[in-house]
């Protein structure tokens, strides 16, 4: 089943809220007005109802002494005890990056469904290449992605965000959702959540009362979303423990 587009959610929301009659077409003006509402709805789910808030992870870091990892994190199980710890960030982290030479980061080997990662560049050298390795999973459909594709420097990753979809085995790019043809990040089984949520957000614009069936379905789907993407507690690596102790 293909993922759902922004326009498909909007059209269904208009019909769900009875803003359009059967057979009527949602206008381009209605689509344009609805896109920001849907975008805000999805953004409000991330880190609150879905997953956790980001925790900063410095790449490289001069704040924390390097510490050997206690277990292998590479897909083939090879020893990484001599590796640089910041190369293996945990899930739900914001990569705060400032590099002067080529680096490789390995995404979590066993991410939870719905885990997120973010990337912020703090002034890297423009010729420094950053490679993100899926560590056995895909990132944007590839095993690795490199910041200097087509000669574009590492700062092109700035502000980039991903969510792990276990059903795809892929860290999908969380796009800004500006166009009707963009794909929503949630799998199709949560279309009702977005359809009902958007119908509720649009109801005041049509001066109508939200039907109890719509609000009830939204609440039910929200509970399913929380259950599906609940993040399990994990033990920190030795690198994280050192970060924690220095903060205390």
NULO-249379 format. One record per residue (C-alpha): residue number from 1; residue in three letters; y, z, x. Coordinates in nm, 2 decimals. Last residue first. Layout:
N
> NUM	ALA	Y	Z	X;
...
END
This chain:
248
> 248	UNK	1.69	3.71	2.55;
> 247	UNK	1.78	3.34	2.62;
> 246	UNK	1.61	3.35	2.96;
> 245	UNK	1.29	3.48	2.80;
> 244	UNK	1.29	3.20	2.54;
> 243	UNK	1.33	2.93	2.80;
> 242	UNK	1.05	3.08	3.01;
> 241	UNK	0.83	3.09	2.71;
> 240	UNK	0.91	2.72	2.63;
> 239	UNK	0.79	2.62	2.98;
> 238	UNK	0.48	2.83	2.95;
> 237	UNK	0.39	2.63	2.64;
> 236	UNK	0.46	2.78	2.30;
> 235	UNK	0.18	2.87	2.05;
> 234	UNK	0.20	2.68	1.73;
> 233	UNK	0.29	2.78	1.37;
> 232	UNK	0.19	2.51	1.12;
> 231	UNK	0.46	2.29	0.97;
> 230	UNK	0.44	2.24	0.59;
> 229	UNK	0.45	1.87	0.53;
> 228	UNK	0.20	1.83	0.24;
> 227	UNK	0.27	2.16	0.08;
> 226	UNK	0.65	2.11	0.09;
> 225	UNK	0.61	1.76	-0.05;
> 224	UNK	0.38	1.88	-0.33;
> 223	UNK	0.63	2.15	-0.43;
> 222	UNK	0.91	1.88	-0.44;
> 221	UNK	0.68	1.66	-0.66;
> 220	UNK	0.65	1.94	-0.92;
> 219	UNK	1.02	2.01	-0.92;
> 218	UNK	1.10	1.64	-0.96;
> 217	UNK	0.85	1.60	-1.24;
> 216	UNK	1.01	1.90	-1.42;
> 215	UNK	1.36	1.76	-1.37;
> 214	UNK	1.25	1.42	-1.51;
> 213	UNK	1.06	1.57	-1.81;
> 212	UNK	1.36	1.79	-1.89;
> 211	UNK	1.57	1.48	-1.94;
> 210	UNK	1.90	1.49	-1.75;
> 209	UNK	2.19	1.49	-1.98;
> 208	UNK	2.41	1.18	-1.99;
> 207	UNK	2.76	1.11	-1.87;
> 206	UNK	2.66	0.79	-1.69;
> 205	UNK	2.80	0.91	-1.36;
> 204	UNK	2.67	1.26	-1.44;
> 203	UNK	2.31	1.12	-1.45;
> 202	UNK	2.32	0.96	-1.10;
> 201	UNK	2.20	1.27	-0.91;
> 200	UNK	1.93	1.34	-1.16;
> 199	UNK	1.81	0.98	-1.15;
> 198	UNK	1.81	1.00	-0.77;
> 197	UNK	1.58	1.31	-0.77;
> 196	UNK	1.35	1.15	-1.03;
> 195	UNK	1.31	0.83	-0.83;
> 194	UNK	1.29	1.01	-0.49;
> 193	UNK	1.02	1.26	-0.60;
> 192	UNK	0.84	0.99	-0.80;
> 191	UNK	0.82	0.77	-0.48;
> 190	UNK	0.63	1.05	-0.31;
> 189	UNK	0.29	0.88	-0.31;
> 188	UNK	0.46	0.58	-0.16;
> 187	UNK	0.49	0.74	0.19;
> 186	UNK	0.83	0.89	0.28;
> 185	UNK	1.06	0.71	0.53;
> 184	UNK	1.24	0.48	0.27;
> 183	UNK	1.24	0.11	0.38;
> 182	UNK	1.56	-0.08	0.41;
> 181	UNK	1.61	-0.38	0.18;
> 180	UNK	1.89	-0.22	-0.02;
> 179	UNK	2.08	-0.17	0.29;
> 178	UNK	2.25	0.14	0.45;
> 177	UNK	1.94	0.35	0.50;
> 176	UNK	2.05	0.53	0.82;
> 175	UNK	1.71	0.48	0.97;
> 174	UNK	1.46	0.75	1.05;
> 173	UNK	1.24	0.56	1.31;
> 172	UNK	0.87	0.61	1.24;
> 171	UNK	0.66	0.81	1.48;
> 170	UNK	0.33	0.64	1.40;
> 169	UNK	-0.03	0.74	1.33;
> 168	UNK	0.02	0.56	0.99;
> 167	UNK	-0.11	0.82	0.75;
> 166	UNK	0.00	1.08	1.00;
> 165	UNK	0.36	0.98	0.96;
> 164	UNK	0.56	1.15	1.24;
> 163	UNK	0.94	1.14	1.18;
> 162	UNK	1.19	1.00	1.43;
> 161	UNK	1.56	1.03	1.51;
> 160	UNK	1.80	0.83	1.73;
> 159	UNK	2.14	0.98	1.79;
> 158	UNK	2.17	0.83	2.14;
> 157	UNK	1.87	0.61	2.21;
> 156	UNK	2.11	0.32	2.31;
> 155	UNK	2.24	0.56	2.58;
> 154	UNK	1.94	0.45	2.79;
> 153	UNK	2.09	0.12	2.89;
> 152	UNK	2.06	-0.22	2.71;
> 151	UNK	1.93	-0.49	2.95;
> 150	UNK	1.72	-0.66	2.68;
> 149	UNK	1.50	-0.35	2.65;
> 148	UNK	1.66	-0.08	2.86;
> 147	UNK	1.57	0.22	2.64;
> 146	UNK	1.19	0.17	2.66;
> 145	UNK	0.95	0.22	2.38;
> 144	UNK	0.58	0.31	2.43;
> 143	UNK	0.26	0.28	2.23;
> 142	UNK	0.44	0.06	1.98;
> 141	UNK	0.49	0.07	1.61;
> 140	UNK	0.82	0.26	1.61;
> 139	UNK	0.65	0.52	1.83;
> 138	UNK	0.27	0.50	1.82;
> 137	UNK	0.02	0.77	1.89;
> 136	UNK	-0.19	0.85	2.20;
> 135	UNK	0.09	1.01	2.40;
> 134	UNK	0.36	0.80	2.21;
> 133	UNK	0.54	0.74	2.54;
> 132	UNK	0.92	0.73	2.55;
> 131	UNK	1.06	0.55	2.85;
> 130	UNK	1.41	0.61	2.96;
> 129	UNK	1.57	0.37	3.21;
> 128	UNK	1.87	0.47	3.42;
> 127	UNK	2.12	0.19	3.47;
> 126	UNK	2.38	0.35	3.24;
> 125	UNK	2.36	0.68	3.42;
> 124	UNK	2.31	0.94	3.15;
> 123	UNK	2.60	1.10	2.97;
> 122	UNK	2.48	1.35	2.72;
> 121	UNK	2.22	1.13	2.54;
> 120	UNK	2.08	1.28	2.21;
> 119	UNK	1.73	1.21	2.10;
> 118	UNK	1.55	1.35	1.79;
> 117	UNK	1.20	1.44	1.71;
> 116	UNK	1.03	1.52	1.37;
> 115	UNK	0.70	1.66	1.25;
> 114	UNK	0.61	1.53	0.90;
> 113	UNK	0.23	1.54	0.97;
> 112	UNK	0.19	1.78	1.25;
> 111	UNK	0.19	1.64	1.60;
> 110	UNK	-0.12	1.66	1.83;
> 109	UNK	-0.03	1.50	2.16;
> 108	UNK	0.35	1.57	2.13;
> 107	UNK	0.57	1.29	2.27;
> 106	UNK	0.55	1.21	2.64;
> 105	UNK	0.88	1.15	2.82;
> 104	UNK	0.92	0.91	3.11;
> 103	UNK	1.22	0.90	3.34;
> 102	UNK	1.42	0.64	3.54;
> 101	UNK	1.71	0.78	3.74;
> 100	UNK	2.04	0.95	3.67;
> 99	UNK	1.94	1.14	3.36;
> 98	UNK	2.12	1.34	3.10;
> 97	UNK	1.91	1.40	2.79;
> 96	UNK	1.92	1.66	2.51;
> 95	UNK	1.59	1.58	2.33;
> 94	UNK	1.61	1.75	1.99;
> 93	UNK	1.28	1.92	1.91;
> 92	UNK	1.05	1.93	1.61;
> 91	UNK	0.74	1.87	1.81;
> 90	UNK	0.70	2.01	2.16;
> 89	UNK	0.85	1.83	2.47;
> 88	UNK	0.61	1.71	2.74;
> 87	UNK	0.82	1.55	3.02;
> 86	UNK	1.02	1.87	3.05;
> 85	UNK	0.73	2.04	3.22;
> 84	UNK	0.74	1.81	3.53;
> 83	UNK	0.38	1.72	3.61;
> 82	UNK	0.16	1.91	3.86;
> 81	UNK	-0.05	2.07	3.59;
> 80	UNK	-0.10	1.73	3.43;
> 79	UNK	-0.47	1.70	3.47;
> 78	UNK	-0.62	1.41	3.28;
> 77	UNK	-0.73	1.46	2.92;
> 76	UNK	-0.73	1.09	2.84;
> 75	UNK	-0.46	1.13	2.57;
> 74	UNK	-0.23	1.34	2.80;
> 73	UNK	-0.15	1.69	2.71;
> 72	UNK	-0.36	1.88	2.96;
> 71	UNK	-0.35	2.27	2.95;
> 70	UNK	-0.15	2.55	3.11;
> 69	UNK	0.15	2.36	3.21;
> 68	UNK	0.31	2.45	3.54;
> 67	UNK	0.66	2.60	3.53;
> 66	UNK	0.99	2.44	3.64;
> 65	UNK	1.27	2.69	3.64;
> 64	UNK	1.50	2.67	3.33;
> 63	UNK	1.87	2.59	3.31;
> 62	UNK	1.86	2.29	3.54;
> 61	UNK	1.69	2.09	3.27;
> 60	UNK	1.59	1.73	3.28;
> 59	UNK	1.58	1.65	2.99;
> 58	UNK	1.68	1.96	2.79;
> 57	UNK	1.49	2.05	2.47;
> 56	UNK	1.71	2.17	2.18;
> 55	UNK	1.53	2.30	1.87;
> 54	UNK	1.54	2.08	1.55;
> 53	UNK	1.51	2.23	1.20;
> 52	UNK	1.17	2.23	1.05;
> 51	UNK	0.95	1.99	0.84;
> 50	UNK	1.03	1.87	0.49;
> 49	UNK	1.21	2.09	0.24;
> 48	UNK	1.48	2.19	0.49;
> 47	UNK	1.45	1.99	0.81;
> 46	UNK	1.46	1.66	0.62;
> 45	UNK	1.50	1.70	0.24;
> 44	UNK	1.88	1.69	0.25;
> 43	UNK	1.87	1.36	0.44;
> 42	UNK	1.65	1.20	0.17;
> 41	UNK	1.90	1.30	-0.11;
> 40	UNK	2.20	1.19	0.10;
> 39	UNK	2.05	0.85	0.15;
> 38	UNK	1.97	0.82	-0.22;
> 37	UNK	2.32	0.91	-0.32;
> 36	UNK	2.46	0.67	-0.05;
> 35	UNK	2.25	0.38	-0.19;
> 34	UNK	2.34	0.44	-0.55;
> 33	UNK	2.70	0.30	-0.55;
> 32	UNK	2.59	-0.02	-0.37;
> 31	UNK	2.29	-0.07	-0.61;
> 30	UNK	2.52	-0.02	-0.91;
> 29	UNK	2.76	-0.28	-0.77;
> 28	UNK	2.48	-0.52	-0.70;
> 27	UNK	2.37	-0.49	-1.06;
> 26	UNK	2.05	-0.34	-1.18;
> 25	UNK	1.88	-0.60	-1.40;
> 24	UNK	1.79	-0.54	-1.77;
> 23	UNK	1.44	-0.62	-1.90;
> 22	UNK	1.38	-0.27	-2.04;
> 21	UNK	1.72	-0.10	-2.08;
> 20	UNK	1.93	0.04	-1.80;
> 19	UNK	2.06	0.39	-1.75;
> 18	UNK	1.75	0.52	-1.91;
> 17	UNK	1.72	0.79	-1.64;
> 16	UNK	1.38	0.65	-1.54;
> 15	UNK	1.51	0.29	-1.57;
> 14	UNK	1.79	0.36	-1.33;
> 13	UNK	1.56	0.56	-1.10;
> 12	UNK	1.31	0.27	-1.09;
> 11	UNK	1.58	0.02	-0.99;
> 10	UNK	1.71	0.27	-0.72;
> 9	UNK	1.36	0.33	-0.57;
> 8	UNK	1.29	-0.04	-0.56;
> 7	UNK	1.62	-0.11	-0.40;
> 6	UNK	1.56	0.14	-0.12;
> 5	UNK	1.23	-0.01	-0.03;
> 4	UNK	0.89	0.14	-0.08;
> 3	UNK	0.61	0.14	0.18;
> 2	UNK	0.33	-0.11	0.15;
> 1	UNK	0.00	0.00	0.00;
END
